């Protein structure tokens, strides 16, 4: 189980910042390749099961991959597969 540490702060932004850092770290670990497809750029984060995306350009693929990572995190938070720690 993945846990994100959430610190109690006056504005309670630490949990949000932690999630942003997690997304950025995941994007840094992404691997990209060109495939034979209408959207030839393919990217995945192998450490995150099921996280992959395509795009017509590398930038579009990266943007789509970022959205998939966000959805991956939200799905797991809603279903208790990961949690924010206080």
Phi, psi and omega in degrees: 000135177270137178236136174253128181279129177244123179262146177282117178231166181302317181260356178056040179269348185300319179297320179294315180297321178299317179294321177296316178297321178299314179298315180297318178296319178297318179296325177294332180271355183295146175246137182239149174209164177259130182239166178274091185203163176298330172248091193285347180268127182236134177223147178212157173243101188295334180288342181248105185304127177081007182264106177205161179203164175231169177193162178284336175229165178298320180295319178296319178298315180297318178297316178296321179295321177299318178296321179294320178299314178301316178295322178300313180296310182300317179300315182290325175296313181298328184261011176070019180277336171223162180211157174270128178267145178274000000 
